[in-house]
Amino acid sequence: MMPADRLTTLEIRAAEQEKTIEELSGQIAEQWTVIERVQRKLDALTDRFLALEEQSAPDVPVTKPPHW
């Protein structure tokens, strides 16, 4: 293989790798958006669950056990 051919091959590979990196970067950005949305939903559901749990829990008076 001649030096010019090797250089052309390396340039093609570099261009292909750059394109792949850009595509992966875009996919990561999309996934991060989804993760943030899911995290917000999880936080909201956690808050709702805790509020419902507080409403349904009976008020238990704090008393000393009989043996005190």
KAZINOR-V838120 format. One record per helix or strand of 2 or more residues. SS is the DSSP state (H for helix, E for strand). FROM is the first residue (numbers start at 1). LEN is the number of residues. If there is no record, write none. Layout:
ss=SS from=FROM len=LEN
ss=SS from=FROM len=LEN
This chain:
ss=H from=3 len=54
